């Protein structure tokens, strides 16, 4: 018997489910943030495969890999007989194939901090782990609210939040614009985003743009190709070519290594607290 499909809307997100299906027991995730959420709400034992980029929690490192955003292994995903696939909203070809095979999927799109907790709650409903999901989401919201109160009366340095650039150079710099979870984390941590007026999650920031915005602080999030502690000074030295920028003049360039800063998952409050610890080291 063929499945009847319905769209479910939750916290501004949309996902497609079969109208009469039981809670899924065999889950494939192509989205590292959602993988971490599934484990955080106590459903990690249902995960049967993950993306090429999943690293956390440690248990996923033993699972099969089925591609990622740009290269999902469609044949293998279908052959594994999952009853729920977590994927990106832009993976329209994969969605079409899954519909043809009557495999339900959850459609994920990036958003701000509110979307993180909304997604956790939506997954909790879908996986029959609503109580656990509510606990995780509420704790994130509590910590973020505490952080905002703590930083509310502080001076808010004008900050450039960089999440990628070429190693030891100022080429191909990408920084947070005024949308998305990185921007929200920066504001919660007590900073003013120098690119807040650009309505995008990601901005390719030229040297000319950075000079014009004159950030007082430069934060670099490094998820991949993390330099050894002895090499961090060489990476920071790359910024010396923009010597007129206040952040460079006053030696306020900071490296924050680790994937948790760029994965909008259950560790998002901890990441925002880490940023605040650099910006406002005194309690």
C-alpha positions in Angstrom: 0.0 0.0 0.0 1.4 3.4 -1.0 2.0 6.0 1.7 0.0 9.2 1.9 2.3 12.3 2.3 1.7 15.4 4.4 3.8 18.5 5.1 4.3 19.4 8.7 5.3 22.9 9.8 7.2 23.5 13.1 8.9 26.7 14.2 9.1 28.0 10.7 10.6 24.7 9.3 9.0 22.2 7.0 9.4 18.5 6.6 7.7 15.7 4.7 6.4 12.7 6.6 4.2 9.8 5.8 0.8 10.3 7.4 0.4 6.8 8.9 4.0 5.9 9.8 5.3 4.8 13.2 8.3 6.6 14.8 11.4 5.8 12.6 13.9 3.2 13.8 16.4 3.4 10.9 17.7 7.0 10.4 20.3 8.3 7.9 21.6 11.8 8.4 23.4 14.0 5.9 23.4 17.0 8.2 26.0 16.9 11.1 24.0 19.4 13.2 20.9 17.1 13.0 23.1 14.0 13.8 24.2 15.6 17.0 20.6 16.6 17.8 19.4 13.0 17.4 22.0 11.7 19.8 21.3 14.6 22.2 17.7 13.6 22.5 18.5 9.9 23.1 17.7 8.5 19.7 21.3 7.8 18.5 20.8 4.1 18.6 18.5 4.5 15.5 21.2 6.0 13.4 22.4 3.6 10.7 24.6 6.0 8.5 25.8 9.5 8.4 27.4 12.1 6.1 31.1 12.3 5.1 31.6 15.2 7.5 30.1 13.8 10.7 32.5 13.6 13.6 30.4 14.0 16.8 29.5 12.3 18.9 32.3 9.7 18.8 29.8 6.9 18.1 29.2 8.1 14.6 32.8 7.5 13.6 32.0 3.8 13.3 28.9 4.3 11.1 28.8 4.0 7.3 29.3 7.2 5.3 26.8 8.0 2.5 28.1 11.3 1.1 27.1 14.8 2.0 25.4 17.9 0.7 26.9 17.9 -2.9 27.5 14.2 -3.3 24.9 12.0 -1.6 25.2 8.3 -2.5 21.5 8.0 -3.5 21.6 4.3 -4.5 23.2 3.3 -1.2 20.8 5.5 0.9 17.8 3.8 -0.8 19.4 0.4 -0.5 19.9 0.8 3.3 16.1 0.9 3.7 16.0 3.8 6.1 12.6 5.0 7.4 13.8 8.6 7.8 16.5 10.5 6.0 17.7 13.9 7.4 18.8 16.1 4.5 19.3 19.7 3.4 16.4 21.6 1.9 18.5 22.2 -1.3 18.9 18.5 -2.0 15.9 18.5 -4.3 17.2 15.6 -6.6 17.6 13.4 -3.5 14.1 14.3 -2.3 12.7 13.3 -5.6 14.4 9.9 -5.5 13.3 9.3 -1.9 9.7 10.2 -2.7 9.7 7.6 -5.6 11.0 5.0 -3.1 8.4 6.0 -0.4 11.2 6.9 2.0 10.2 9.8 4.4 12.7 12.6 4.9 13.2 15.7 7.1 14.1 18.8 5.2 16.6 21.1 7.0 17.5 24.7 6.3 19.9 26.9 8.1 18.5 29.6 10.4 19.3 31.6 13.5 19.5 30.4 17.1 15.7 30.1 17.4 15.8 27.6 14.5 18.3 25.4 16.4 16.0 24.9 19.3 12.9 24.7 17.0 14.6 21.9 15.0 15.4 20.0 18.2 11.8 20.1 19.2 10.6 19.2 15.7 12.9 16.1 15.7 11.7 15.2 19.2 8.1 15.1 17.9 9.1 13.1 14.8 11.1 10.6 16.8 8.7 10.3 19.7 11.3 11.9 22.0 9.4 15.1 22.7 10.1 15.3 26.4 13.8 14.7 26.0 14.0 17.3 23.1 12.1 19.8 25.2 14.7 19.4 28.0 17.6 19.9 25.6 16.1 22.9 23.8 15.0 24.6 27.1 18.5 24.2 28.5 20.0 25.8 25.4 17.5 28.7 25.7 18.2 29.1 29.4 21.9 29.3 28.9 21.6 31.8 26.0 19.2 34.0 28.1 21.7 34.0 30.9 24.5 34.9 28.6 22.5 37.8 27.1 21.8 39.2 30.5 25.5 38.9 31.5 26.7 40.8 28.4 23.8 43.3 28.2 25.6 46.0 30.1 29.0 45.5 28.5 30.6 47.6 25.8 30.0 45.7 22.6 33.2 45.7 20.4 32.7 46.0 16.7 33.6 42.5 15.6 34.4 40.6 12.4 33.5 36.9 12.7 35.6 35.0 10.1 34.8 31.3 9.6 37.1 30.5 6.7 40.0 31.9 4.7 43.1 30.6 2.9 45.8 29.5 5.2 48.4 32.2 6.1 46.8 34.7 3.7 43.9 37.1 3.5 42.4 35.5 0.4 38.9 34.0 0.2 37.8 35.4 3.5 34.3 34.5 4.4 32.6 36.1 7.4 29.2 36.2 9.1 26.7 38.7 7.7 23.6 39.8 9.6 21.7 36.6 9.3 22.0 33.1 10.7 23.2 31.4 13.9 26.8 32.8 13.7 25.4 36.4 13.8 23.0 35.5 16.6 25.8 33.9 18.6 28.0 37.0 18.2 25.3 39.3 19.4 24.4 37.0 22.3 28.1 37.0 23.3 28.1 40.8 23.6 29.5 42.0 20.3 28.3 44.2 17.4 28.7 42.5 14.0 30.5 44.9 11.7 28.7 43.2 8.8 25.2 43.1 10.4 23.7 45.4 7.7 24.4 42.7 5.0 21.4 40.4 4.9 23.3 37.2 4.4 24.7 34.4 6.4 28.0 34.4 4.6 29.8 37.4 3.2 33.0 37.2 1.0 34.9 40.0 2.8 37.6 41.7 0.7 40.4 43.6 2.3 38.8 46.8 1.2 35.5 45.9 2.9 37.4 45.0 6.1 39.4 48.2 6.1 36.2 50.2 5.6 34.4 48.5 8.5 37.4 48.8 10.8 36.6 46.0 13.3 37.9 46.4 16.9 38.0 42.6 17.2 38.6 39.8 14.7 37.4 36.4 15.7 38.4 33.4 13.6 36.5 30.2 13.9 38.6 27.4 12.5 36.7 24.1 12.1 39.2 22.4 9.6 42.9 22.6 9.1 43.4 23.8 12.7 47.0 25.0 13.2 49.0 23.7 16.1 49.4 26.1 19.0 52.9 27.0 17.8 51.6 28.0 14.4 48.7 30.2 15.5 50.9 33.2 15.7 51.9 32.8 12.1 48.1 32.7 11.1 47.5 35.9 13.2 50.5 37.5 11.5 48.6 37.3 8.2 46.4 40.2 9.4 49.4 42.5 9.8 49.0 43.7 6.2 45.9 45.5 7.4 47.8 47.4 10.0 45.4 50.3 10.2 42.5 48.2 11.5 41.9 48.7 15.2 41.8 44.9 15.9 45.3 44.6 14.4 46.6 47.7 16.1 45.5 46.6 19.5 46.3 42.9 19.1 42.7 41.8 19.4 42.7 38.9 16.9 41.6 35.6 18.3 41.5 32.0 17.1 38.7 29.7 18.3 39.3 26.2 17.0 36.8 23.4 16.8 33.8 22.3 14.8 31.3 23.0 17.5 31.5 26.8 16.6 30.2 26.2 13.1 27.8 23.4 13.7 24.4 24.7 14.8 23.6 21.8 17.0 23.1 21.1 20.7 26.4 22.6 21.7 25.4 26.1 20.4 25.0 27.7 23.8 28.4 26.4 24.9 29.9 27.9 21.7 28.3 31.3 22.3 29.7 31.2 25.9 33.1 30.5 24.4 32.9 33.6 22.2 31.8 35.7 25.1 34.7 34.4 27.1 37.1 35.9 24.6 35.3 39.2 24.2 34.6 39.7 27.8 37.1 37.6 29.8 36.2 39.2 33.1 32.9 38.0 34.7 
